[in-house]
Amino acid sequence: MTPTLRTERLLLEPYAPEDEEDFVALFQDTRMSRWMGDGPSTEEEDRALFGRVFTKVYAQDLFAVWAVRRDGRLVGHAEIKRTDTVDGHEIIYALAPTAWGSGLGTELARAVVAHGFDTLGLDEVHATVAAANEASLNLLDRMGFAYVRDIEEDDGSTTRVLTLSR
C-alpha cells in the first residue's frame, strides 16, 4: 500500500481517480517527460499509464506510486520500485517545471529515499538518470549518491546509474 508522506512543503499520497487530467497534463509537458522512461508519450499512452496505476500497481500492491502535491495542487510524481536494471530499488521523481528551482526536487527525493531506508528497510537505493539531465544529476550528487556505471541505450543516449547507501 502506498503510504502518505509529508515534507515541509509537499504531500505525497496515492493518486485518486480525479487526478487523471492533472496527471496527463504533467506527463504531456515535454520539459518534464523527456526525462521519464523512454521520453514523451502520447496522451492516450499517458491515460493508459494512469489507469494501470490503479488496475495493476495499487490493485496488486506492487510498489509505491505517489501524487506529489503542494498547496493542494499536483506538482509532481514519485515512485520507489524494484528494478533488475540495478538489482535493487530505484527511486523515480519528477516535478512540473513550475516547481523547478525552489529546492522541491531535493525535498521530494529525500522523502522517497527516507521511505526506502526507514519503511522498506533497504540498505541502498538507486537512481537511473539520463546523462544529459544535469539538474537531476546535481541534485543526486548533493544528496550523496555515488556514480556506479553508465548504460548505453539503444537510441545512442547514456543513462547514469547512481547509488546511495544507508
ZIVEN-V691535 format. One line per field, one symbol per residue. phi: phi as a letter, one per 30 degrees, with the letter a starting at -180 (. if undefined). psi: psi as a letter, one per 20 degrees, with the letter a starting at -180 (. if undefined). burial: 1 if it has 24 or more other C-alpha atoms within 12 Angstrom, else 0. A space follows every 50 residues. Layout:
BEGIN
phi=???
psi=???
burial=???
END
This chain:
BEGIN
phi=.dddbbcebbccbedceddedddddddddddcddcchcjecdedddddde ddeddcdddchdadbcdcbbhicdbabbbbadbdebhacccbbabdedcd icidddeddddddeddddcdidcabbbcbeedddddddeddddjdcdcac cddedjdbcccbbbce
psi=porpqqagiqporqqqhiigghggggiioihgiiipcjaqrrgghhhggg ghgghfgghjlgrppqppqpkiqoiaqqqpqppihjlbppqpqqqqhijq jjjhggggggggghggghgikqiqqrqppphimhghggghghijqqpgrq porhjirppppqqpq.
burial=01101010011111100011011111111001101100001000011001 10110010000011111111000111111110000101111111111010 00011111111111110000010111111110000110110010100000 0000000011111100
END
